[in-house]
Amino acid sequence: MNAGNRRPRHAARTGLALALPLAALAACGGGGSGTDAAAESGSGTGTISVWAHQGQKSEDTALQNAVKSFNSSQTKVKVELKLIPGNDYTKTITATDASKLPDVMEFDGPTMANFVYNKKLAPIDAYVSSKTMADATDASKAQGEINGKHYGLGMYDSGLGIYGNKKLLDAAGVKYPTGPSDDWTAAEFTAALGTLKAKDSDGKTIDLQETGGYNNEWGTYGFAPIVWSAGGSLLKDGKAEGALDTPAVVSALKTFQSWKTYVDPNTDGNAFAKGRVALSWVGHWMYPTYSKALGDDLVVLPLPDFGNGPKTGQGSWAWGIGADTKNAKAAGTFLDYLLNDTNITAMTTANGAVPATKSALAKSPLYKQGGPLQLYADQLAKPCGDTDITKSCVAVTRPVTAGYPTVTAKFSEALNSVYGGADPKSTLAKAARSIDQDFSDNAGYKIP
């Protein structure tokens, strides 16, 4: 998958890799009853198995080096690492009985609740150190938390923004935000698109990464922020009706629909890098390409505000402990090591993602205060979690529910239809009813 397409070539960068057909993930297993699967503490010594997804070569090398360094740093615990191709990874975990899963495993953030529901992940709070937990960013902890327990922590996080071509914006006389507290309103953003169109030969002024359509995880990750910024939610108190289909959300998606006339289809992946458009709605992962192409003309801007403050998606791959492990203490020892500054810096240098610990983030050349991507760090410093989406918070976690596969499938389908010209009101109402029916059929996907 080309990096210029609808999502990054390596889904590791954003956690958009829900490779398993979503309905299959939603339907797998009959979990949800009883309490957490009880991982056994074990002796804290011996050999443990670790599974991870195979990403880009530089990421794989960073992880392999971390394991090698851990094994050579002490003699009590030995890690045996297994890399599984990214496109098969989630399917492999889903198809594997809990008793056959490893002691430690990586997982794509939005799949976590489903794996907890199906008793494939155990809480990590008792096994990672208080130092590790305290150093994790609040946004990272929000993605990994259910009912006050943490089931995962990430090495890196993600975020969205709008990249702007300063030269083209200035030439058109468009005023643009200077930071997260100086965002465009939705009306101002739409007006800017119109102003840019008047100065553009083909009238196409923005890239929305539409190449593969929006009926996929990019649709949810990339544009659920419009719903949240309009004061709505994909799911509230276990229901989509009255959250996803409010008049404010309908109005916001009408505005989104109106942008289509300004959108470059970006079939070559170079609409922004080659200067055909002045704006690109995408994430941190495009910075290396855009920075190289535009140099000092590149500006990084927040998404527009639809009334409830600007919002961004967040979340990515994370690490947890297999529910049937017999050596959770050793697993925790490895996670403490994996999530130290050295390993996180090596990984985020390899993939360009946002460090998911406070200490590594503060030292990152890209994301530290004054760095070119400080916006992403500032956004993640104001996390909403997945339920308390107020005007003052910015980074929203996708719904932490075992029914997430249904939520994202129905929302992205609706979004894609609206973009194609469908009526937002009836389309959102239909999506909300479908989500609620599925939740009703599955007793709300309750996790004790």
Salt bridges, closest charged atoms under 4 A:
ASP36 OD2 - LYS149 NZ 2.57
ASP88 OD1 - LYS91 NZ 3.65
GLU106 OE1 - HIS53 ND1 2.74
ASP125 OD2 - HIS150 ND1 2.83
ASP138 OD1 - LYS141 NZ 3.96
GLU145 OE1 - HIS150 NE2 3.59
ASP170 OD2 - LYS166 NZ 2.97
GLU217 OE2 - ARG398 NH1 2.79
ASP264 OD2 - ARG276 NE 3.11
ASP268 OD2 - ARG276 NH1 2.93
ASP341 OD2 - LYS363 NZ 2.73
ASP436 OD2 - LYS239 NZ 3.62
